[in-house]
Amino acid sequence: RRRGAFRAEHTLQPSPRIAPGPGRLLDARKRLWQSPTVPNNHSTTFGLAFLIAAAIPLDAATLDIGDRRELFVDAYLIDRMDGARLKLHEPCPAGVAIRFDRPWEGAHVGYLTVIKDGDLYRLYYRGLPLAGKDGSEDEVTCYAESPDGIAWTKPNLGLFEVRGTRDNNVILHRQAPCSHNFSPFLDVRPGIASTERFKALAGTQASGLIAFTSADGIHWRRWAEKAVLTQGAFDSQNVAFWSTAENTYVCYFRTWSQGEYQGFRTISRSTSSDFLHWNAPVAMSFGDTPMEHLYTSQTHPYFRAPHIYIATPMRFIPNRKVLTDAQAAALGVSKDYHGDCAEAVFMTSRGGNRYDRTFLEGWIRPGNDLGNWASRAGLTALGVVPTGPSEMSIYKQAHYAQPTAHLIRYTLRLDGFVSVNAPFAGGEMTTHPLVFRGRELTLNFATSAAGSVRVEFLENDGRPIPGFTRADAIELIGDDVDRVVGWKSGADLTALAGRAIRLRFVMKDADVYSLQFR
């Protein structure tokens, strides 16, 4: 059987809102993970290392997950696996969402944001027909909207005259350098004033990040005379939001690993209690992974589990030329924009200055469309949003720096970023000790016709709990985003709520995406 192990940084990482119990880490298990005899690679297949670790007394910290939804996007819940693995799922293309065909939009549209505001979906993006200096007066901020996140329209707002007409969808004009990377969010902070429902940051290194606010997401005003953040390069999309998990505003923004545009494009973070006064930036950590140019971060709370931050950065590979000069000319690629390539990757964070990069593979590849092998064509919009009862959507720009520039919609099942996956031969996953609140357990899972999932409850020391063993478990078969788990005695878990227990998933040809007690 193949050997593998979590990297040391994938050991237990409590959420900022969880007070861990005694014994934060099993030192012996940590030594095993860090042992030079165990491959320190990026595989997500787990084998003998977990079986060996199982012989160590099970006194890891207890996780208090309450009744919140937990996704398997990282190793947070996982103690060990045998024959199972974490599987990254690729979004499926679902067609063109919108074309950037207005005279004030053009080939260099970028830094997009998608927001679901009640029953309305809002899209914000930079309009830029011709490339130029960051923060030029040629840049405008554009707006589109949709009732379902699928079909988009560009309303004629009449707010500004641009290129000789007010018949346009521009919401910010002659606000250089802010239209370069204007990135708004819907403020969910409790008690926020109705006039400040929307906030945004924008600017370059020369200006610093300038704060904006809006009541309706269309009419914007500067909230302060001076920049609110000044320590950063800011030459990218700099994203902010109110974190319910950390009870603070957070901002993720562009810095360089060696400073002053040297080294790698990377990400730093700052926090604020009021959006106007920000703490000193802290560089983000990516664990034991190679440095890469992460052009954006697109970090934001996942809408079904806001304590988990989803990040869909563009991995930029400078000087990796794929298109020939002839191909670039045929596509109409702007000068100097076909000598690099890019793609979207997937990361997560549970707060603080650490990203989890369990998956280094490309998440949305350029694919067989030559136009997406031009420079910077891998940029995703900020925001993953629900677009159906069991579907969510993410958006990625296509054909950057080309006359055919447009936005593609991609879909995933709800919670469907990553799953605990077992092959036909079967596999198991056991959680760390955890405490829950609620009367029943629900799973988001899928099996083949021949596959199945069974859930067993264990004592902290690993002994099966009578009435909730694998023999008692009702076999789960099918495909459901919210299935109640049952045993021969029923589904009521009241007797186990508040106790430190473990879950063991016994699986065959199946995927488990998330769980929630309720």
N, C-alpha and C positions, 0 to 999 in steps of 0.2 A: 504494500500500500504506500502511496506517495506520502512523503514526510513534508510537513509544513507547519507554520506557526504564525500567530499574530506578531507584528513588530512590537517592541516594547511600548511605543507610544499608543498602541491600541489596547492597553490595559485599561482598567476601570477609570472612567472619567466622569465623576458625578456632575449632574447639572448644577448650575449656580444656586438653584432654589432647593437643593437636596442636601440635607445634613447627613453625611455618610456615617455609618456605624463604626464600631471598633475594627481595627485591622484594615486600613485603606487598601493595602496590597498584600498578597501572599509573597513574601520575599523569595521563598524557594521557587515559586512559579515564575516570578519575574526573572530570577537568575536563569531559569530554563529558557525563557524567551530570548534572553540576551546572550545565551551561550554561543560561543563560536562554532559549536558543532551543529547548531540549528541554522539552516539557511535564512539569512536576513534579506528576503526578497519581497516582491510586491504581489505574490500569489495570494489568492483569496480561497485557496483550498486548504482545509485543515485536517490533519491526520494524527499521527502517533504522538505528537507533542501534547495534544489534549488528553490522550489516553494516559500518558505518563503523568501529566499534571493532576489527573483525577485521583491518583494515589495520595496526593497531598491533602491534609485535612481541609474541609470546606468551611473556612471561616472568613470569606471575603466580605467586604462591606455590603450592607443591605441597602438596596435601592428603594426609595419610597416613590413609586410612580403614580400613586393615587388613582384617579380615573382618567388620566390623560392618554391620548393615543401615542403609541410608540412605534416608530418605523425602524426597519432593519437597515438603515443607511450607513450604519457604523457598527462597532463592536460593543456599544454601550451596554446592552442587555446580555450579551453572549459570554458565557463562561467557557464552553467547549463545544466542539462539533466532531462528529465521527461520520465520515462519508457524505457530509453536506458541505456547502460552500455559500459564500455571499456572491450573488450574481447581479451585475449591473445590466439594466435593461435599456435598450436604445429607443429613443422616441421615434414614432412613425410619421413620415411626412403626410400632411393632410391637405396639400394644395396651397396656392398663393392666397395670402391674407389680404395684401394690399400692394399696389404698384406705386412707385415714387415717380410719377409722371407729370407733376406740375412744374412750371418753370422755376419756382423757388425751392423745389425739393431736389431732384436730380440725383446724379451718380454717387454723391458722397453723403447721402443720408446716413445717420449713425446715432449711437447712444440712445436707444429706444427704451421706453418704459411702458408697461401694460399694467393698468390698475382696474380691479373690479370694484365698482362703487355701487353697492346695491344691485339693481337690475341693469346697470349700465357699465359697459366696458370702455375704458378710456386709453388712448394710445398717444404718447408724446414722442417726438423725435426731432433731431436736427435736420433742417433743410440746408443743403449746400450744393449748388450745381457744379461748381468748380473748386478743386482743392486749392487751399491757400494757407496762410498763416493761421494757427489756432487763435480763435477769438476775433476773427475779422468781421467787418460790418456786412459781409455777404451772407453770414449765417443768420438763420431765423429758427424759431421753435414752432413746430407744426403740431396739429392736433387732429385726431380722428376718433370716431366712436362707433360702438356696435351694441346691439341688443343681446347678442349671444356669444361674442368673442370669435365668431366665424366670418360673418359678412360685415365689412367695415365701410363707413361713409366718411367723407371729409366735409364737414359743415362749412358753409360760407359765413364766416363770423363777422366780417366787415370791420375788424378792430384796427387794422393798419393798412396803409397803402403800400403794396410791395410789387415792384416791377410794373408799376402803372395801373394797378387795380386793387380795390378793396374786396373784390370777390375772391376771397382766399380763406384758408384754414390756419392762419398764422396767429399765435397767441403771444409771441414775444418778438419784438423787432427793435433794432437800434438800441440794444442793451448789451453791446459787446463788452466783455467777452463771454457773457452768460449764455448766449444761445449755442455756444460751442458744445456744451455738455449739460444742459439743463436737465436735472433728474428729480422729478417730484415723487411724493408718496402721500398716501392717505393717513393722517395722523389718528391713531386709535387710542391715544393716551386718555384715560378717564378724565372727564370734566373739561375737555378742551373746548375753547370758545368756537362758536359756529363760524366766526369770521376767519378762523385759523385751521379749518378742517384739512386743508392741503398745505404742505410745506415742500420746499425744494432747496437744493444747494446747486451752485453753478459757479464756474470761474476757472482761471488758470493760475499758474504759479505767480505771474505778475500781479494779478488782482487778489489772490486768495479766494476762498470759497465764500460766496455771498448768499445770504439767507433770503428766501422769498416765502410769501404766504398768500393763500387764496381761500375764499369762501366757497367757490364753485368749481375750482379746477381750470377755469378758463381766463378769468381776470386776475392778474397777478400784480403784486407790489413788493418792492424791496422792504424787508422787515427791519433792517439796520443799515446805517450809513456806511459802516466799515465792515470789512470781511470778518467772518466769525471763526474761520480756520485759516491759518497762514503757513503752517509747517508741513509742506508737502509739495510734490510736483504737480499733482492735480491734472496732468495731461491725459485724462481718460474720463470715463463716467464715474463720478464719485457719489456713492449711494448712501442713503440714510433712512432710518425708520425708528419708531418707538418700539422698544423691546419690552413686552409684557413679562417675559421671563427674568430679565435683568433690571426691570424698573428704571430704565434710562433710555435716552436717545443714543443711538450708535451711528457712526459713520465709517464706512470703509472706502479708502481712497488710494490713488496711485502714488507710490513712492518708487524709488530705485534702490536696488540692493546695496550699491556703493555710493549713493548720493549723486546729485547733480547730473542726472541722465547717464550714469555709468553703471555697468553691471547688468542686472536683470530688472525688467519691469516687474514690480511686486506690489504688495498691498499692506497698508497700515490701517490702524483703527483708532478712533477717538470716541469719547463718551461725553454726554452733556445732560444736565438735569432740566435745562430750559430751552435748548436748541440755539441759544445765543452765546453761551460761554462754554467752551470745550476744553477738556483736559488734554494734557500733552499726548501726542500720538505714540502708539506702541506698535512696533512691527509685528505682523502676523507670523506665526510659526506654522510650518507645513510638515512637521515631523521628520522622519528619516527618509526624505524623498529628494530627488535631484532638483536643483533650482531650474525653473523654466520661466520664460516670459509669459506672465499672466496679464494680458492686456487690460482686462476688466475683472471685476469680481462678481457683480450681479448678485450680491448677497442679500437675502431677505427672509423673513419668517415664512415657514410653510403654512399655508392657510388652514390646514387640518391639524397641525401640531406646531403652534407658533414658538415653542421652546426649541425647536430644531430650525436652524437657518440653512436654507438651500443656497448653494452658490453654483453658478453656471458660467464660469469665466471662459473667455476666449484664449486658448493657448496659441501664441503667436511664435512663428519660427522664421526669424529674419534670414534672408539670403538663401532660403530653401526654394529654389526656383523649379516650378513644375511646368508652367506654360512656356511654350516656345514663343519667340518673338512673333512668328507668323500667326500662331493661335491667338495671342494677345491682341494683335492688330485686327484680326477677324472679329473678335468679340468687342472691340472698341474700348479696351481697357485703358484708363487714363495713364499718361506717362508716369513711369516710376512706380506703378502699382501692380506689376506682375512678377516681381523678383522675390516675393515672400509667399508663405502660405499659412493657414490658420484653421482651427477647428474648435468646437466647444468641448469642454471637459466638465466633470462633475465633482463637487466637493461639498462638505457640510461643516457646520460648526454648532456647538452647544453653548456659545458665548465665550467670553474671554478672548485671548489673543491666539487661539489655536484652531486651525483648520484640520479636518480629517481628510487625508488623501488616500483612502483605501484603494481607490481606483485611479490608475495612471493612464489607462487606455482612453482613446478618443471616445467621446459620448455621442456627438453628432459629427460624423466625418464629412469631408467635402463631397464625397460621392462621385458619381459618374458624370455630373454636370460640370463641364470644363470651366464655366463661369465662376464656380465656387472654389477654384484653385487660384484665383487672383488674391492679392494681398488683402487681408482684413475681412474676408468674406465669411468668417466663422463667428461673427458677433451675435450673441443672443440678446434679446430684449430683457430688461429687468422685469421679473414677475412670472411666476407660474400660477395659472388661474383655472378654476373649474369651468368646464364648458359642456357638461352633461352629467347625468346621474352617477355615472361610473367613469367619467373621463375628465382629464385635465389637459391643458394646452400650454406649450411653450413656443416662442416665436424666434426665428433666426433670420437675419438679413441674408440676402443672396445677391450675387452679381455686383459686389461692391466695386465702385469706381468704373461702372459700365452704364451705358444708356438704358439697359434693361433692369436696373436695380429694383428689387422688390423684397417683400417680407414673406417668408414661408411659415405656415403654422404646422407644428408637430404635436402629436398626441401621445399620452400615456394613460394607463388606467390610474384611478385614484391611488395615491401612495405608491405608485408603481416604479419608483426610481430603482430600487434594489430589493431583492428577495433573498430569503434563506431558501436555497434550492437543493433538492435531493434528486438523484438520478433514479432510473428504474430499479437499480439494485438496492436502493434504499439508503437512508441516512438519518442521523439524529442531531438535534441541537438542544443543549441544556442552558438555561439562563443562570445568571448570578442570583443569589437570594434577593427577593423583592417583597415589598409590602404593597398591597393594592386596596382600593376602596371600591365597593360595588357589589352587585349580586350575581353578575354574569360576565362571561368572557366572550368577546367577539373577535373574529379573525377576518382579515382580508387575505384570501388565498385562492389558488387555482391548482387543479390536478388534471392529469390526463384521464381518459376513460378507465384506464387500469390503475391509476394512482390513488393515493389517499393521504390523509393527515390524521393523526391521533394525538391528543394532548394529555399528558400525565402530570399530576401535581406531586411534588416531592417535598419532604421535610428538608430543612436546611442542611442536614447531614447526608442527604441523597436517598433516604428511604422513601419508597412510594407511600402515599397517604391512602389508607383504605377507603374504597368507594370512588377514588379518583385515579386509579392505576390505568396503565395502558389496556389491560384486559377489560376494565370497566368503561373505557372511552368509546363513545359512538364514533364510528368511522366517518370522517368528512370527505365527501367526494363532490366535485363540481367546480364552479367558478363563481365567487361571491365576494363583494367588497365589504360585507357586514353580516357574517354568519355567526349565530350563537353556538358556542361549543357545549356539548352535552355528554353525560355519562349515563349509565344504566339507571342511576338514581334520579336523574334529571339534570338541570342546568344551574340550580341554585348554589351559589358559592358563599352565602352569608357566613357559614361556619368557619371559612378560611380567611375572610377579610380581616385585615389588621395583623395577620400572622406573617412571619418571615417564611416564605415558601420559595420553591423553585418550580419552573415549568420545563418539562421535557417534551419536545416535539419529535414524534416518530413518523417519518415521512417516506413516501415512495412516489417518484415521478411527480413532484409537486413543488409549488412555490408558496411561501408565506411572506407577505409584504408588510403587514402591520398587525398590531393587536391593541385592544382597548378593553378595560374593565368598566362596567357601568352599572 
